Amino acid sequence: MKIAFVGKGGSGKTTLSSLFIRHLASTEAPVVAVDADINQHLGAALGLDEDEAAAVPSMGAHLPLIKQYLRGSNPRISSAATMIKTTPPGEGSRLLRVREDNPVYEACARPLRLDGGVIRLMATGLFTEEDLGVACYHSKVGAVELFLNHLVDGPDEYVVVDMTAGSDSFASGLFTRFDMTFLVAEPTRKAVSVYRQYTEYAREFGVALKVVGNKVQNRDDLEFLRNEVGDDLLVSLGQSEWVRSMERGRPGPFGALEPENREALRVLRDAVDATYAMRDWERYTRQMVHFHLRNAESWGNAKTGADLAAQVDPAFVLGEAVTRLSVEGVRP
């Protein structure tokens, strides 16, 4: 199951992402955690010190390796250099799975023991001075989009992505790659404005979205959110002494998190798990093709010197059946 945490800057989405990841890890669920925010703080929220967080490999720095591996023997892709962030898989492409070992994880993921389980932590990489004036942040996030476009995940497997703040993720098709999007919102007008902008963009693509209220201190805060977002409000979290200690670098055992906040995390997981029965791989594949063709026409063809529309395999549908074929050796 693929989960995104979004929201305005300062809403607490990275904190909520880390709490949800810890909750999953505490049940020994297989988890891949991805920091796709322009400000890379997920590693620190998961307990890494500054040097350890900086040492997490950058997916953006390994983009040539990622492309070469995913390309596989797909005859529609002439070279890894012609792959862009939206390139969809087809016959001969290599697919990724949450539980497996592969060169992408070997290069880009750090195993992290966390609250009784072991997760994989990945990061897009920081936006550096060398990028200023010559690249946009989406060139780094493109590695995450390629990763998700080639990922076949099943029930009880989780990929949790801490997204960049605000509506910036709509600059690509990345926002359609998730089974559930949690929009973290404080009880403020600005947070509600981000919610309305997000839902307006996401509605036509059938994005499943729920609001998680954060920093809710009293009944007035809760009523404000209910009045503004209605049934989209799934659950709310209040102030947490455990989180305050974590943010100071002195977290206690995860089991010491306040019972009401642990219950809120359970509600989030139940909401995610419930989406599995509604998963539509054909729509998922159709959407990635849609955004690939748009990107090909607007900039991809000119950048690569190739007709990227020809990379689309019209008979290919990503899904768990494709994984079984791959395991049986029909696909590489």
Secondary structure, DSSP 8 states (H G I E B T S, - for coil): -EEEEE-STTSSHHHHHHHHHHHHHHTT--EEEEEESSS--HHHHTT--HHHHHTS-BTGGGHHHHHHHHHTT-TT---GGG--TT----TT---B-SSS--HHHHHH-EEEEETTEEEEEEE-----GGGTTT--THHHHHHHHHHHHTB---TT-EEEEEE-STTGGGGSGGGGS-SEEEEEE-SSHHHHHHHHHHHHHHGGGT--EEEEE-S--SHHHHHHHHHHHGGGEEEE----HHHHHHHTT----GGGS-HHHHHHHHHHHHHHHHTGGG--HHHHHHHHHHHHHHHIIIIIHHHHTS-GGGG--TT---SHHHHHHHHTTS--
